[in-house]
Structures are given as C-alpha cells and as structure tokens.
Amino acid sequence: MGAEALVVFDHVEFAYDGEPALIDVNLQIYRREFITVVGPNGGGKTSLLRLVLGMIRPTRGSVRVFGRPPERERG
C-alpha cells in the first residue's frame, strides 16, 4: 500500500491459562481502512481487541499501534 500500517500484529499468540485463544495472527491495518472481525463465541475476537488496546500482552509475537507497544499509546 505504500503507507505504514497503524496496527500491526506479527506472529501473535495468546493463551488463557495455557489454553490458546489466538495462534500465529498476522494483521496490518492501514489509515482509512475498516475491518470486521467475525467468529464464534470463544474464537478470540475480544482477545484481539484487548491486545490492540494494550490491556493484555501476547504470549508470543508483537503488537504495535502507531509503531509503538499499545500500552504506551493508551496514555
């Protein structure tokens, strides 16, 4: 796209008490882009949002919002 992604998930994994919620997620969201996250109950939608907001940290991989860790962007 030529522009820098605002949100980047790089090989992200997350587990609750050893039970995987997200496995090897790679995602880039660019300015003016809209996304929809659809899936069954327990499919990891809320975990994905909590990772973007910096409320939880991935067990593997990295999340960046505006090029920084999300917890630093929450202010």
N, CA, C and O atoms as a Tripos MOL2 file, in Angstrom:
@<TRIPOS>MOLECULE
protein
  300   299    75     0     0
PROTEIN
NO_CHARGES

@<TRIPOS>ATOM
      1 N           0.8100   -1.2040    0.0000 N.3       1 MET1
      2 CA          0.0000    0.0000    0.0000 C.3       1 MET1
      3 C           0.8480    1.2620    0.0000 C.2       1 MET1
      4 O           0.3540    2.3370   -0.3400 O.2       1 MET1
      5 N           2.0990    1.1510    0.3710 N.am      2 GLY2
      6 CA          2.9800    2.2970    0.3640 C.3       2 GLY2
      7 C           2.9820    3.1010    1.6570 C.2       2 GLY2
      8 O           3.9240    3.8490    1.9200 O.2       2 GLY2
      9 N           1.9470    2.9560    2.4570 N.am      3 ALA3
     10 CA          1.8640    3.6740    3.7330 C.3       3 ALA3
     11 C           2.2020    2.7210    4.8710 C.2       3 ALA3
     12 O           2.1180    1.5010    4.7270 O.2       3 ALA3
     13 N           2.5840    3.2990    5.9990 N.am      4 GLU4
     14 CA          2.8960    2.4800    7.1760 C.3       4 GLU4
     15 C           1.6000    2.0610    7.8640 C.2       4 GLU4
     16 O           0.6810    2.8640    8.0290 O.2       4 GLU4
     17 N           1.5420    0.8080    8.2570 N.am      5 ALA5
     18 CA          0.3620    0.2940    8.9510 C.3       5 ALA5
     19 C           0.2420    0.9420   10.3250 C.2       5 ALA5
     20 O           1.2450    1.1560   11.0050 O.2       5 ALA5
     21 N          -0.9840    1.2530   10.7330 N.am      6 LEU6
     22 CA         -1.2280    1.8550   12.0430 C.3       6 LEU6
     23 C          -1.2740    0.8060   13.1490 C.2       6 LEU6
     24 O          -0.8560    1.0650   14.2770 O.2       6 LEU6
     25 N          -1.7830   -0.3770   12.8190 N.am      7 VAL7
     26 CA         -1.8410   -1.5020   13.7580 C.3       7 VAL7
     27 C          -1.1710   -2.6880   13.0850 C.2       7 VAL7
     28 O          -1.4920   -3.0260   11.9460 O.2       7 VAL7
     29 N          -0.2400   -3.3180   13.7930 N.am      8 VAL8
     30 CA          0.4830   -4.4670   13.2400 C.3       8 VAL8
     31 C           0.5320   -5.5880   14.2790 C.2       8 VAL8
     32 O           0.9820   -5.3890   15.4070 O.2       8 VAL8
     33 N           0.0640   -6.7560   13.8800 N.am      9 PHE9
     34 CA          0.2200   -7.9830   14.6560 C.3       9 PHE9
     35 C           1.2240   -8.8320   13.9000 C.2       9 PHE9
     36 O           1.0200   -9.1310   12.7240 O.2       9 PHE9
     37 N           2.3060   -9.2250   14.5580 N.am     10 ASP10
     38 CA          3.3490  -10.0150   13.9260 C.3      10 ASP10
     39 C           3.5030  -11.3510   14.6530 C.2      10 ASP10
     40 O           4.1120  -11.4210   15.7210 O.2      10 ASP10
     41 N           2.9500  -12.3990   14.0670 N.am     11 HIS11
     42 CA          3.0080  -13.7570   14.6270 C.3      11 HIS11
     43 C           2.5590  -13.7900   16.0900 C.2      11 HIS11
     44 O           3.2340  -14.3600   16.9470 O.2      11 HIS11
     45 N           1.4110  -13.1690   16.3580 N.am     12 VAL12
     46 CA          0.9040  -13.0490   17.7260 C.3      12 VAL12
     47 C           0.1720  -14.3130   18.1650 C.2      12 VAL12
     48 O          -0.6230  -14.8940   17.4260 O.2      12 VAL12
     49 N           0.4700  -14.7080   19.3840 N.am     13 GLU13
     50 CA         -0.2510  -15.7910   20.0330 C.3      13 GLU13
     51 C          -0.6390  -15.3260   21.4240 C.2      13 GLU13
     52 O           0.0680  -14.5390   22.0530 O.2      13 GLU13
     53 N          -1.7880  -15.8320   21.9000 N.am     14 PHE14
     54 CA         -2.2240  -15.5110   23.2450 C.3      14 PHE14
     55 C          -2.9690  -16.7070   23.8110 C.2      14 PHE14
     56 O          -3.7230  -17.3770   23.1050 O.2      14 PHE14
     57 N          -2.7490  -16.9680   25.0990 N.am     15 ALA15
     58 CA         -3.4080  -18.0940   25.7650 C.3      15 ALA15
     59 C          -3.8930  -17.6650   27.1410 C.2      15 ALA15
     60 O          -3.2550  -16.8560   27.8140 O.2      15 ALA15
     61 N          -5.0320  -18.2180   27.5480 N.am     16 TYR16
     62 CA         -5.5540  -18.0560   28.8970 C.3      16 TYR16
     63 C          -5.2690  -19.3410   29.6480 C.2      16 TYR16
     64 O          -5.7930  -20.3970   29.2930 O.2      16 TYR16
     65 N          -4.4460  -19.2660   30.6810 N.am     17 ASP17
     66 CA         -4.0970  -20.4490   31.4910 C.3      17 ASP17
     67 C          -3.6610  -21.6270   30.6190 C.2      17 ASP17
     68 O          -4.0540  -22.7680   30.8590 O.2      17 ASP17
     69 N          -2.8460  -21.3340   29.6060 N.am     18 GLY18
     70 CA         -2.3250  -22.3760   28.7310 C.3      18 GLY18
     71 C          -3.2580  -22.7930   27.6040 C.2      18 GLY18
     72 O          -2.8610  -23.5720   26.7370 O.2      18 GLY18
     73 N          -4.4840  -22.2940   27.5960 N.am     19 GLU19
     74 CA         -5.4590  -22.6310   26.5560 C.3      19 GLU19
     75 C          -5.3880  -21.5630   25.4550 C.2      19 GLU19
     76 O          -5.7300  -20.4070   25.7040 O.2      19 GLU19
     77 N          -4.9470  -21.9320   24.2370 N.am     20 PRO20
     78 CA         -4.7780  -20.9430   23.1690 C.3      20 PRO20
     79 C          -6.0800  -20.2320   22.8030 C.2      20 PRO20
     80 O          -7.1250  -20.8610   22.6370 O.2      20 PRO20
     81 N          -5.9910  -18.9130   22.6810 N.am     21 ALA21
     82 CA         -7.1160  -18.1090   22.2040 C.3      21 ALA21
     83 C          -6.8070  -17.5720   20.8120 C.2      21 ALA21
     84 O          -7.7060  -17.4390   19.9820 O.2      21 ALA21
     85 N          -5.5300  -17.2610   20.5520 N.am     22 LEU22
     86 CA         -5.0750  -16.7850   19.2460 C.3      22 LEU22
     87 C          -3.7790  -17.5030   18.8990 C.2      22 LEU22
     88 O          -2.9010  -17.6530   19.7490 O.2      22 LEU22
     89 N          -3.6580  -17.9470   17.6500 N.am     23 ILE23
     90 CA         -2.4670  -18.6650   17.2150 C.3      23 ILE23
     91 C          -1.9520  -18.0570   15.9190 C.2      23 ILE23
     92 O          -2.6700  -18.0180   14.9190 O.2      23 ILE23
     93 N          -0.7120  -17.5820   15.9340 N.am     24 ASP24
     94 CA          0.0050  -17.0660   14.7640 C.3      24 ASP24
     95 C          -0.8140  -16.0590   13.9540 C.2      24 ASP24
     96 O          -1.0330  -16.2440   12.7570 O.2      24 ASP24
     97 N          -1.2620  -14.9900   14.6210 N.am     25 VAL25
     98 CA         -2.0400  -13.9430   13.9590 C.3      25 VAL25
     99 C          -1.0970  -12.9160   13.3490 C.2      25 VAL25
    100 O          -0.2300  -12.3670   14.0290 O.2      25 VAL25
    101 N          -1.2800  -12.6670   12.0600 N.am     26 ASN26
    102 CA         -0.5530  -11.6330   11.3320 C.3      26 ASN26
    103 C          -1.5960  -10.7010   10.7420 C.2      26 ASN26
    104 O          -2.4680  -11.1410    9.9920 O.2      26 ASN26
    105 N          -1.5160   -9.4110   11.0750 N.am     27 LEU27
    106 CA         -2.5460   -8.4620   10.6810 C.3      27 LEU27
    107 C          -1.9270   -7.0920   10.5410 C.2      27 LEU27
    108 O          -1.0890   -6.6890   11.3490 O.2      27 LEU27
    109 N          -2.3440   -6.3750    9.5090 N.am     28 GLN28
    110 CA         -1.9330   -4.9860    9.3380 C.3      28 GLN28
    111 C          -3.1730   -4.1710    9.0040 C.2      28 GLN28
    112 O          -3.9450   -4.5330    8.1160 O.2      28 GLN28
    113 N          -3.3560   -3.0810    9.7150 N.am     29 ILE29
    114 CA         -4.4800   -2.1810    9.4630 C.3      29 ILE29
    115 C          -3.9020   -0.8150    9.1220 C.2      29 ILE29
    116 O          -3.0880   -0.2620    9.8630 O.2      29 ILE29
    117 N          -4.3390   -0.2810    7.9840 N.am     30 TYR30
    118 CA         -3.8300    0.9880    7.4840 C.3      30 TYR30
    119 C          -4.8380    2.1140    7.6980 C.2      30 TYR30
    120 O          -6.0220    1.8690    7.9280 O.2      30 TYR30
    121 N          -4.3570    3.3330    7.6180 N.am     31 ARG31
    122 CA         -5.2060    4.5220    7.7520 C.3      31 ARG31
    123 C          -6.3730    4.4230    6.7620 C.2      31 ARG31
    124 O          -6.2040    4.0040    5.6170 O.2      31 ARG31
    125 N          -7.5510    4.8180    7.2330 N.am     32 ARG32
    126 CA         -8.7950    4.8440    6.4590 C.3      32 ARG32
    127 C          -9.3010    3.4610    6.0660 C.2      32 ARG32
    128 O         -10.1590    3.3270    5.1940 O.2      32 ARG32
    129 N          -8.7700    2.4540    6.7070 N.am     33 GLU33
    130 CA         -9.1950    1.0920    6.4330 C.3      33 GLU33
    131 C         -10.1770    0.6540    7.5140 C.2      33 GLU33
    132 O          -9.9920    0.9740    8.6890 O.2      33 GLU33
    133 N         -11.2020   -0.0640    7.1300 N.am     34 PHE34
    134 CA        -12.1700   -0.6260    8.0640 C.3      34 PHE34
    135 C         -12.0400   -2.1310    8.0330 C.2      34 PHE34
    136 O         -11.8830   -2.7210    6.9640 O.2      34 PHE34
    137 N         -12.1040   -2.7570    9.1900 N.am     35 ILE35
    138 CA        -12.0690   -4.2100    9.2430 C.3      35 ILE35
    139 C         -13.2490   -4.7130   10.0640 C.2      35 ILE35
    140 O         -13.8260   -3.9870   10.8740 O.2      35 ILE35
    141 N         -13.5830   -5.9480    9.8360 N.am     36 THR36
    142 CA        -14.6150   -6.6320   10.6160 C.3      36 THR36
    143 C         -14.0150   -7.9180   11.1300 C.2      36 THR36
    144 O         -13.3400   -8.6360   10.3920 O.2      36 THR36
    145 N         -14.2590   -8.2120   12.3930 N.am     37 VAL37
    146 CA        -13.7790   -9.4580   12.9860 C.3      37 VAL37
    147 C         -15.0170  -10.2830   13.3280 C.2      37 VAL37
    148 O         -15.8490   -9.8800   14.1410 O.2      37 VAL37
    149 N         -15.1170  -11.4300   12.6980 N.am     38 VAL38
    150 CA        -16.2870  -12.2850   12.8530 C.3      38 VAL38
    151 C         -15.8200  -13.6670   13.2740 C.2      38 VAL38
    152 O         -14.7990  -14.1560   12.7910 O.2      38 VAL38
    153 N         -16.5580  -14.2900   14.1640 N.am     39 GLY39
    154 CA        -16.2130  -15.6430   14.5740 C.3      39 GLY39
    155 C         -17.1210  -16.1230   15.6790 C.2      39 GLY39
    156 O         -17.9350  -15.3630   16.2030 O.2      39 GLY39
    157 N         -16.9820  -17.3790   16.0290 N.am     40 PRO40
    158 CA        -17.8400  -17.9630   17.0590 C.3      40 PRO40
    159 C         -17.4550  -17.4750   18.4570 C.2      40 PRO40
    160 O         -16.3900  -16.8890   18.6530 O.2      40 PRO40
    161 N         -18.3350  -17.7260   19.4180 N.am     41 ASN41
    162 CA        -18.0070  -17.4520   20.8160 C.3      41 ASN41
    163 C         -16.7320  -18.2010   21.1660 C.2      41 ASN41
    164 O         -16.5760  -19.3750   20.8300 O.2      41 ASN41
    165 N         -15.8200  -17.5110   21.8460 N.am     42 GLY42
    166 CA        -14.5650  -18.1400   22.2320 C.3      42 GLY42
    167 C         -13.5470  -18.1930   21.1110 C.2      42 GLY42
    168 O         -12.5260  -18.8700   21.2340 O.2      42 GLY42
    169 N         -13.8110  -17.4830   20.0090 N.am     43 GLY43
    170 CA        -12.9130  -17.5180   18.8540 C.3      43 GLY43
    171 C         -11.7460  -16.5580   18.9230 C.2      43 GLY43
    172 O         -10.8760  -16.5900   18.0520 O.2      43 GLY43
    173 N         -11.6990  -15.6890   19.9510 N.am     44 GLY44
    174 CA        -10.5590  -14.7880   20.1230 C.3      44 GLY44
    175 C         -10.8110  -13.3420   19.7330 C.2      44 GLY44
    176 O          -9.8720  -12.5460   19.7190 O.2      44 GLY44
    177 N         -12.0500  -12.9760   19.4140 N.am     45 LYS45
    178 CA        -12.3500  -11.6010   18.9930 C.3      45 LYS45
    179 C         -12.0480  -10.5840   20.0930 C.2      45 LYS45
    180 O         -11.4040   -9.5670   19.8340 O.2      45 LYS45
    181 N         -12.4960  -10.8430   21.2880 N.am     46 THR46
    182 CA        -12.2540   -9.9230   22.4010 C.3      46 THR46
    183 C         -10.7730   -9.8920   22.7700 C.2      46 THR46
    184 O         -10.2370   -8.8340   23.1000 O.2      46 THR46
    185 N         -10.1190  -11.0280   22.7160 N.am     47 SER47
    186 CA         -8.6720  -11.0750   23.0000 C.3      47 SER47
    187 C          -7.9170  -10.2130   21.9910 C.2      47 SER47
    188 O          -6.9780   -9.5100   22.3630 O.2      47 SER47
    189 N          -8.3110  -10.2590   20.7320 N.am     48 LEU48
    190 CA         -7.6890   -9.4450   19.6910 C.3      48 LEU48
    191 C          -7.8300   -7.9600   20.0260 C.2      48 LEU48
    192 O          -6.8650   -7.2020   19.9270 O.2      48 LEU48
    193 N          -9.0270   -7.5530   20.4210 N.am     49 LEU49
    194 CA         -9.2660   -6.1550   20.7800 C.3      49 LEU49
    195 C          -8.4810   -5.7580   22.0250 C.2      49 LEU49
    196 O          -7.9110   -4.6680   22.0740 O.2      49 LEU49
    197 N          -8.4450   -6.6200   23.0190 N.am     50 ARG50
    198 CA         -7.6890   -6.3160   24.2420 C.3      50 ARG50
    199 C          -6.1970   -6.1790   23.9640 C.2      50 ARG50
    200 O          -5.5200   -5.3710   24.6000 O.2      50 ARG50
    201 N          -5.6830   -6.9570   23.0250 N.am     51 LEU51
    202 CA         -4.2770   -6.8360   22.6330 C.3      51 LEU51
    203 C          -4.0240   -5.4880   21.9570 C.2      51 LEU51
    204 O          -3.0150   -4.8410   22.2370 O.2      51 LEU51
    205 N          -4.9190   -5.0600   21.0780 N.am     52 VAL52
    206 CA         -4.7680   -3.7570   20.4100 C.3      52 VAL52
    207 C          -4.7920   -2.6300   21.4310 C.2      52 VAL52
    208 O          -4.0610   -1.6490   21.2960 O.2      52 VAL52
    209 N          -5.6290   -2.7680   22.4500 N.am     53 LEU53
    210 CA         -5.7460   -1.7270   23.4740 C.3      53 LEU53
    211 C          -4.6370   -1.7810   24.5210 C.2      53 LEU53
    212 O          -4.5260   -0.8780   25.3500 O.2      53 LEU53
    213 N          -3.8170   -2.8310   24.4910 N.am     54 GLY54
    214 CA         -2.7370   -2.9560   25.4660 C.3      54 GLY54
    215 C          -3.2050   -3.4150   26.8240 C.2      54 GLY54
    216 O          -2.4860   -3.2580   27.8100 O.2      54 GLY54
    217 N          -4.4020   -3.9830   26.8970 N.am     55 MET55
    218 CA         -4.9360   -4.4710   28.1710 C.3      55 MET55
    219 C          -4.3170   -5.8060   28.5610 C.2      55 MET55
    220 O          -4.2370   -6.1400   29.7430 O.2      55 MET55
    221 N          -3.8780   -6.5690   27.5610 N.am     56 ILE56
    222 CA         -3.1680   -7.8270   27.7650 C.3      56 ILE56
    223 C          -1.9770   -7.8420   26.8240 C.2      56 ILE56
    224 O          -1.9350   -7.0910   25.8500 O.2      56 ILE56
    225 N          -1.0100   -8.7000   27.1160 N.am     57 ARG57
    226 CA          0.1930   -8.8150   26.2690 C.3      57 ARG57
    227 C           0.2160  -10.1820   25.6110 C.2      57 ARG57
    228 O          -0.2230  -11.1680   26.2030 O.2      57 ARG57
    229 N           0.7250  -10.2460   24.3950 N.am     58 PRO58
    230 CA          0.7890  -11.5490   23.7190 C.3      58 PRO58
    231 C           1.7630  -12.4980   24.4230 C.2      58 PRO58
    232 O           2.7490  -12.0650   25.0190 O.2      58 PRO58
    233 N           1.4740  -13.7780   24.3450 N.am     59 THR59
    234 CA          2.3990  -14.7680   24.8820 C.3      59 THR59
    235 C           3.5300  -15.0290   23.8890 C.2      59 THR59
    236 O           4.5700  -15.5740   24.2580 O.2      59 THR59
    237 N           3.3270  -14.6420   22.6440 N.am     60 ARG60
    238 CA          4.3470  -14.7530   21.5990 C.3      60 ARG60
    239 C           4.0510  -13.7040   20.5370 C.2      60 ARG60
    240 O           2.8930  -13.3440   20.3260 O.2      60 ARG60
    241 N           5.0810  -13.2140   19.8720 N.am     61 GLY61
    242 CA          4.9070  -12.2260   18.8090 C.3      61 GLY61
    243 C           4.8310  -10.8150   19.3570 C.2      61 GLY61
    244 O           5.0980  -10.5710   20.5340 O.2      61 GLY61
    245 N           4.4600   -9.8830   18.4780 N.am     62 SER62
    246 CA          4.3940   -8.4840   18.9030 C.3      62 SER62
    247 C           3.1900   -7.7780   18.2980 C.2      62 SER62
    248 O           2.6980   -8.1280   17.2250 O.2      62 SER62
    249 N           2.7350   -6.7630   19.0390 N.am     63 VAL63
    250 CA          1.6460   -5.8940   18.6040 C.3      63 VAL63
    251 C           2.1930   -4.4730   18.6260 C.2      63 VAL63
    252 O           2.8490   -4.0690   19.5860 O.2      63 VAL63
    253 N           1.9240   -3.7190   17.5710 N.am     64 ARG64
    254 CA          2.3450   -2.3190   17.5030 C.3      64 ARG64
    255 C           1.1550   -1.4790   17.0750 C.2      64 ARG64
    256 O           0.4110   -1.8490   16.1670 O.2      64 ARG64
    257 N           0.9830   -0.3340   17.7460 N.am     65 VAL65
    258 CA         -0.0360    0.6420   17.3920 C.3      65 VAL65
    259 C           0.7020    1.9490   17.1740 C.2      65 VAL65
    260 O           1.3670    2.4450   18.0830 O.2      65 VAL65
    261 N           0.5920    2.5080   15.9890 N.am     66 PHE66
    262 CA          1.3580    3.6920   15.6080 C.3      66 PHE66
    263 C           2.8530    3.4600   15.8100 C.2      66 PHE66
    264 O           3.5870    4.3850   16.1590 O.2      66 PHE66
    265 N           3.3010    2.2280   15.5910 N.am     67 GLY67
    266 CA          4.7110    1.8960   15.6820 C.3      67 GLY67
    267 C           5.2420    1.6560   17.0900 C.2      67 GLY67
    268 O           6.4390    1.4370   17.2730 O.2      67 GLY67
    269 N           4.3620    1.6970   18.0830 N.am     68 ARG68
    270 CA          4.7810    1.5340   19.4680 C.3      68 ARG68
    271 C           3.9480    0.4410   20.1410 C.2      68 ARG68
    272 O           2.8860    0.0730   19.6370 O.2      68 ARG68
    273 N           4.4270   -0.0820   21.2850 N.am     69 PRO69
    274 CA          3.6060   -1.0230   22.0320 C.3      69 PRO69
    275 C           2.2770   -0.3670   22.4160 C.2      69 PRO69
    276 O           2.2680    0.8030   22.8000 O.2      69 PRO69
    277 N           1.1650   -1.0820   22.3230 N.am     70 PRO70
    278 CA         -0.1460   -0.4710   22.5670 C.3      70 PRO70
    279 C          -0.3260    0.1500   23.9440 C.2      70 PRO70
    280 O          -1.0330    1.1500   24.0710 O.2      70 PRO70
    281 N           0.2840   -0.4060   24.9710 N.am     71 GLU71
    282 CA          0.1200    0.1680   26.3040 C.3      71 GLU71
    283 C           0.7100    1.5690   26.4020 C.2      71 GLU71
    284 O           0.3120    2.3470   27.2680 O.2      71 GLU71
    285 N           1.6570    1.8990   25.5220 N.am     72 ARG72
    286 CA          2.2480    3.2460   25.5100 C.3      72 ARG72
    287 C           1.3500    4.2400   24.7770 C.2      72 ARG72
    288 O           1.4730    5.4490   24.9730 O.2      72 ARG72
    289 N           0.4590    3.7410   23.9440 N.am     73 GLU73
    290 CA         -0.4370    4.6170   23.1830 C.3      73 GLU73
    291 C          -1.7280    4.9280   23.9310 C.2      73 GLU73
    292 O          -2.4560    5.8450   23.5500 O.2      73 GLU73
    293 N          -2.0180    4.1840   24.9770 N.am     74 ARG74
    294 CA         -3.2640    4.4130   25.7230 C.3      74 ARG74
    295 C          -3.2580    5.7320   26.4680 C.2      74 ARG74
    296 O          -4.3080    6.3210   26.7250 O.2      74 ARG74
    297 N          -2.0560    6.1920   26.8130 N.am     75 GLY75
    298 CA         -1.9250    7.4570   27.5180 C.3      75 GLY75
    299 C          -2.4040    7.3670   28.8730 C.2      75 GLY75
    300 O          -2.3640    8.3530   29.6090 O.2      75 GLY75
@<TRIPOS>BOND
     1     1     2 1
     2     2     3 1
     3     3     4 2
     4     3     5 am
     5     5     6 1
     6     6     7 1
     7     7     8 2
     8     7     9 am
     9     9    10 1
    10    10    11 1
    11    11    12 2
    12    11    13 am
    13    13    14 1
    14    14    15 1
    15    15    16 2
    16    15    17 am
    17    17    18 1
    18    18    19 1
    19    19    20 2
    20    19    21 am
    21    21    22 1
    22    22    23 1
    23    23    24 2
    24    23    25 am
    25    25    26 1
    26    26    27 1
    27    27    28 2
    28    27    29 am
    29    29    30 1
    30    30    31 1
    31    31    32 2
    32    31    33 am
    33    33    34 1
    34    34    35 1
    35    35    36 2
    36    35    37 am
    37    37    38 1
    38    38    39 1
    39    39    40 2
    40    39    41 am
    41    41    42 1
    42    42    43 1
    43    43    44 2
    44    43    45 am
    45    45    46 1
    46    46    47 1
    47    47    48 2
    48    47    49 am
    49    49    50 1
    50    50    51 1
    51    51    52 2
    52    51    53 am
    53    53    54 1
    54    54    55 1
    55    55    56 2
    56    55    57 am
    57    57    58 1
    58    58    59 1
    59    59    60 2
    60    59    61 am
    61    61    62 1
    62    62    63 1
    63    63    64 2
    64    63    65 am
    65    65    66 1
    66    66    67 1
    67    67    68 2
    68    67    69 am
    69    69    70 1
    70    70    71 1
    71    71    72 2
    72    71    73 am
    73    73    74 1
    74    74    75 1
    75    75    76 2
    76    75    77 am
    77    77    78 1
    78    78    79 1
    79    79    80 2
    80    79    81 am
    81    81    82 1
    82    82    83 1
    83    83    84 2
    84    83    85 am
    85    85    86 1
    86    86    87 1
    87    87    88 2
    88    87    89 am
    89    89    90 1
    90    90    91 1
    91    91    92 2
    92    91    93 am
    93    93    94 1
    94    94    95 1
    95    95    96 2
    96    95    97 am
    97    97    98 1
    98    98    99 1
    99    99   100 2
   100    99   101 am
   101   101   102 1
   102   102   103 1
   103   103   104 2
   104   103   105 am
   105   105   106 1
   106   106   107 1
   107   107   108 2
   108   107   109 am
   109   109   110 1
   110   110   111 1
   111   111   112 2
   112   111   113 am
   113   113   114 1
   114   114   115 1
   115   115   116 2
   116   115   117 am
   117   117   118 1
   118   118   119 1
   119   119   120 2
   120   119   121 am
   121   121   122 1
   122   122   123 1
   123   123   124 2
   124   123   125 am
   125   125   126 1
   126   126   127 1
   127   127   128 2
   128   127   129 am
   129   129   130 1
   130   130   131 1
   131   131   132 2
   132   131   133 am
   133   133   134 1
   134   134   135 1
   135   135   136 2
   136   135   137 am
   137   137   138 1
   138   138   139 1
   139   139   140 2
   140   139   141 am
   141   141   142 1
   142   142   143 1
   143   143   144 2
   144   143   145 am
   145   145   146 1
   146   146   147 1
   147   147   148 2
   148   147   149 am
   149   149   150 1
   150   150   151 1
   151   151   152 2
   152   151   153 am
   153   153   154 1
   154   154   155 1
   155   155   156 2
   156   155   157 am
   157   157   158 1
   158   158   159 1
   159   159   160 2
   160   159   161 am
   161   161   162 1
   162   162   163 1
   163   163   164 2
   164   163   165 am
   165   165   166 1
   166   166   167 1
   167   167   168 2
   168   167   169 am
   169   169   170 1
   170   170   171 1
   171   171   172 2
   172   171   173 am
   173   173   174 1
   174   174   175 1
   175   175   176 2
   176   175   177 am
   177   177   178 1
   178   178   179 1
   179   179   180 2
   180   179   181 am
   181   181   182 1
   182   182   183 1
   183   183   184 2
   184   183   185 am
   185   185   186 1
   186   186   187 1
   187   187   188 2
   188   187   189 am
   189   189   190 1
   190   190   191 1
   191   191   192 2
   192   191   193 am
   193   193   194 1
   194   194   195 1
   195   195   196 2
   196   195   197 am
   197   197   198 1
   198   198   199 1
   199   199   200 2
   200   199   201 am
   201   201   202 1
   202   202   203 1
   203   203   204 2
   204   203   205 am
   205   205   206 1
   206   206   207 1
   207   207   208 2
   208   207   209 am
   209   209   210 1
   210   210   211 1
   211   211   212 2
   212   211   213 am
   213   213   214 1
   214   214   215 1
   215   215   216 2
   216   215   217 am
   217   217   218 1
   218   218   219 1
   219   219   220 2
   220   219   221 am
   221   221   222 1
   222   222   223 1
   223   223   224 2
   224   223   225 am
   225   225   226 1
   226   226   227 1
   227   227   228 2
   228   227   229 am
   229   229   230 1
   230   230   231 1
   231   231   232 2
   232   231   233 am
   233   233   234 1
   234   234   235 1
   235   235   236 2
   236   235   237 am
   237   237   238 1
   238   238   239 1
   239   239   240 2
   240   239   241 am
   241   241   242 1
   242   242   243 1
   243   243   244 2
   244   243   245 am
   245   245   246 1
   246   246   247 1
   247   247   248 2
   248   247   249 am
   249   249   250 1
   250   250   251 1
   251   251   252 2
   252   251   253 am
   253   253   254 1
   254   254   255 1
   255   255   256 2
   256   255   257 am
   257   257   258 1
   258   258   259 1
   259   259   260 2
   260   259   261 am
   261   261   262 1
   262   262   263 1
   263   263   264 2
   264   263   265 am
   265   265   266 1
   266   266   267 1
   267   267   268 2
   268   267   269 am
   269   269   270 1
   270   270   271 1
   271   271   272 2
   272   271   273 am
   273   273   274 1
   274   274   275 1
   275   275   276 2
   276   275   277 am
   277   277   278 1
   278   278   279 1
   279   279   280 2
   280   279   281 am
   281   281   282 1
   282   282   283 1
   283   283   284 2
   284   283   285 am
   285   285   286 1
   286   286   287 1
   287   287   288 2
   288   287   289 am
   289   289   290 1
   290   290   291 1
   291   291   292 2
   292   291   293 am
   293   293   294 1
   294   294   295 1
   295   295   296 2
   296   295   297 am
   297   297   298 1
   298   298   299 1
   299   299   300 2
@<TRIPOS>SUBSTRUCTURE
     1 MET1         2 RESIDUE 1 A MET
     2 GLY2         6 RESIDUE 1 A GLY
     3 ALA3        10 RESIDUE 1 A ALA
     4 GLU4        14 RESIDUE 1 A GLU
     5 ALA5        18 RESIDUE 1 A ALA
     6 LEU6        22 RESIDUE 1 A LEU
     7 VAL7        26 RESIDUE 1 A VAL
     8 VAL8        30 RESIDUE 1 A VAL
     9 PHE9        34 RESIDUE 1 A PHE
    10 ASP10       38 RESIDUE 1 A ASP
    11 HIS11       42 RESIDUE 1 A HIS
    12 VAL12       46 RESIDUE 1 A VAL
    13 GLU13       50 RESIDUE 1 A GLU
    14 PHE14       54 RESIDUE 1 A PHE
    15 ALA15       58 RESIDUE 1 A ALA
    16 TYR16       62 RESIDUE 1 A TYR
    17 ASP17       66 RESIDUE 1 A ASP
    18 GLY18       70 RESIDUE 1 A GLY
    19 GLU19       74 RESIDUE 1 A GLU
    20 PRO20       78 RESIDUE 1 A PRO
    21 ALA21       82 RESIDUE 1 A ALA
    22 LEU22       86 RESIDUE 1 A LEU
    23 ILE23       90 RESIDUE 1 A ILE
    24 ASP24       94 RESIDUE 1 A ASP
    25 VAL25       98 RESIDUE 1 A VAL
    26 ASN26      102 RESIDUE 1 A ASN
    27 LEU27      106 RESIDUE 1 A LEU
    28 GLN28      110 RESIDUE 1 A GLN
    29 ILE29      114 RESIDUE 1 A ILE
    30 TYR30      118 RESIDUE 1 A TYR
    31 ARG31      122 RESIDUE 1 A ARG
    32 ARG32      126 RESIDUE 1 A ARG
    33 GLU33      130 RESIDUE 1 A GLU
    34 PHE34      134 RESIDUE 1 A PHE
    35 ILE35      138 RESIDUE 1 A ILE
    36 THR36      142 RESIDUE 1 A THR
    37 VAL37      146 RESIDUE 1 A VAL
    38 VAL38      150 RESIDUE 1 A VAL
    39 GLY39      154 RESIDUE 1 A GLY
    40 PRO40      158 RESIDUE 1 A PRO
    41 ASN41      162 RESIDUE 1 A ASN
    42 GLY42      166 RESIDUE 1 A GLY
    43 GLY43      170 RESIDUE 1 A GLY
    44 GLY44      174 RESIDUE 1 A GLY
    45 LYS45      178 RESIDUE 1 A LYS
    46 THR46      182 RESIDUE 1 A THR
    47 SER47      186 RESIDUE 1 A SER
    48 LEU48      190 RESIDUE 1 A LEU
    49 LEU49      194 RESIDUE 1 A LEU
    50 ARG50      198 RESIDUE 1 A ARG
    51 LEU51      202 RESIDUE 1 A LEU
    52 VAL52      206 RESIDUE 1 A VAL
    53 LEU53      210 RESIDUE 1 A LEU
    54 GLY54      214 RESIDUE 1 A GLY
    55 MET55      218 RESIDUE 1 A MET
    56 ILE56      222 RESIDUE 1 A ILE
    57 ARG57      226 RESIDUE 1 A ARG
    58 PRO58      230 RESIDUE 1 A PRO
    59 THR59      234 RESIDUE 1 A THR
    60 ARG60      238 RESIDUE 1 A ARG
    61 GLY61      242 RESIDUE 1 A GLY
    62 SER62      246 RESIDUE 1 A SER
    63 VAL63      250 RESIDUE 1 A VAL
    64 ARG64      254 RESIDUE 1 A ARG
    65 VAL65      258 RESIDUE 1 A VAL
    66 PHE66      262 RESIDUE 1 A PHE
    67 GLY67      266 RESIDUE 1 A GLY
    68 ARG68      270 RESIDUE 1 A ARG
    69 PRO69      274 RESIDUE 1 A PRO
    70 PRO70      278 RESIDUE 1 A PRO
    71 GLU71      282 RESIDUE 1 A GLU
    72 ARG72      286 RESIDUE 1 A ARG
    73 GLU73      290 RESIDUE 1 A GLU
    74 ARG74      294 RESIDUE 1 A ARG
    75 GLY75      298 RESIDUE 1 A GLY
